[in-house]
Amino acid sequence: MFKTIGKAAQELNSDVFAIGGMVRDILLKRPNKDYDFVTNGDGIALANQVARHLGVKKVNVFKNFGTAQFHFADYDLEFVGARKESYNQHSRKPDVIPGTITDDQNRRDFTINAMAISLQENNFGELIDPFNGYADLQNKIIRTPLDPDITFSDDPLRMMRAIRFASQLGFSIHPDSFQAIARNADRLKIVSMERIMTEVNKIIMTRRPSKGFKMMFETGLLHQFFPEMVKLHGTEKRDGISHKDNFYHTLQVLDNLCESTDNLWLRWSAILHDIAKPPTKRFEPGIGWTFHGHEDLGARMVPKLFNRFKLPLDHQMKYVQKLVQLHLRPIALTKEEISDSAIRRLLFEAGDDIDDLMLLCKADITSKNEEKVKRYLNNYEIVKEKLIEVEKKDHVRNFQPPISGELIMSTFGLTPGREVGIIKNAIKDAILDGDIHNDFDSAFSYMLKQAESLGLQKLA
């Protein structure tokens, strides 16, 4: 494929180079299906010429950007003419003029992404590496090719990308580049929230997301878009009693959870499970620090945060909201004698997300007291076994009470109103409390008793 691309460029009297992330990943032996090619000629013309050679019928052309792209075999190939860029202070969108391969490498974000491979016949496969990106790959370093202050000020999203690459690859950011991120963090305000969240979600999906979040915190980037999480940082001591640092606790919960799931939204629930601890923090003499109601307030904060972050507001948001709301429930059950009623209510409220909730709760056990951890883990296993036992017996996960509102209304000649809700909720609670069986006959008999207590008469 590369030789075909080189031949097509030669036919157009131009040169072509493989460039960017694909070169980096070839050298790292990482899978990559997105291949970028830069030419000192016309990128669109080259794409069409290559497509003819490869028998590709459809080429997607983006004239405004001077690029063209098509799919071949398992690869997405994109072609562009070499460019030179200049920026203004208020936008990360550059003014672009044609340039040389050197100009194109100069505009790249990091040395490891500025390497190119020649596809010309006379030096096919030669690595063109003006910024020693290969050495930085070997030394596991992220740094900018040119002055980092200019690089990051021109396009502030590059600061998020630096941290994302460091997180994904297990690299460190060169001190000069790291300090430049801290100096330019407030420039992030010109970047759209959608682009920021794309990078954040990629950081969340790394093996140890805590690394990326710590770097975002240390550079001040996190402060620009997620002040609620920043407020989790720090401890306070009163009467000789201090509470844990909930920022680092949250990151430990997140890392713990990542060992057992790659579900992005479950990972988000770890990030947000204690988000309301700062506004609910109180010191009670004789008791210590409390965070009463942080799960309720946290659940109410989830839609506002998702809306601001431009994250999905449908079932993903409701899923995270539910897990934040319920995250204390299984832990609370481990501290007391577990009743079937409490288990039934948890199964009913968590529904199909009960297994994910239990994963979150297990990840939330982060005490440094080994005995305490051992006790919690033992009780956690007891709760898990009890959940399985009660669900097998009572089938209450996602259950719908056997008596509908319509049946209640037709039985007693009612219209929609308070009495219907009272009866329906009483039946649901009786089933969850184990007072009646979860079947129609038991529920119908119970409905008649509840209606009688309200002074309602069954129609003939």
C-alpha angles and dihedrals in degrees: 000000000000092000090050090053091049091050092049090052091050089054088056092047092244139111126241134198135190104231148176129008095004091059091048092050094046088056092045091045089235120148114255127167096180111090122186125197128189125197134188086225134053111321095200093049090049092050091053092047092050091046090055091052092048095044093244113156102190124058120177109218125198103189096180090060097035091236137123130191139188141169120246125175103319095333137095108215122197126187128196138166116250110269143199117208138202127184138206124217099253103048139048089210108101132215104244130207129171114274146162130277086261091055089049093052091047091059094054120113102232137015091243089056095045097070120111135192119216115233095188116122094237095055103015112173096014113148113232105201113161095165100045092251091158090059090049089051090053092046092043095236131149113207138148121253093228135022104327093214090059093041093052097038091051093052112010092187085075088072090061090044091053090057092042093053091046089052096045096044099035090241131142125235114243110253093241091053093042092053090047089055089054091049093049101036094114089060086075087084091081091059119091117248090236091061092045092051092049088061094041092053090050089052090049090053094055121105093256109021092177089079092061094043092050090052092048089051096045093049095045094243092119089055090061097062110008110041091153090067092045089057089062088069122101140029134249128209127206129166087357092302122115132179127226122267101263093198094062091037089056091050091050091051089050093050091045091052093048089064090068107029143035092194104131094205094048086053089051089054088058090052092050102035094099098024092121096053095099096057092042097046114125135164114223116191111240092015107054131214117357134185099192114182096008090132092056095045090043091055089051090050094054097078092048092050094045090049092051092045092049089236121150112290097198129072095334092058093045090049092054091044091053094050092048089049094050102034094106096048101082091041089052090051090057090061097057144038104289114235124199087234093059091047092049091052092049091049091048095049097041096042114171090353094067093103092052090047090054091050090053092048093050090050088051091066099097105142118143088217103098094200091052092049091048091050093048093048092050091050090045089058090049090053090049091052091047091051090054092046096049094043091051091051103037106022094215100146104117090347121167115211110256091236117071127205089246092057091049091052095047092046094054102024093247133153122217107294150107098306093056091053093047093053095043093050092046090055091048092049092047091054093046091047090050093242092126135017121261095250137104100252094050092045093047093052090048090049091056091052093048092048091050090054088054092050094251123147126214113240115245 
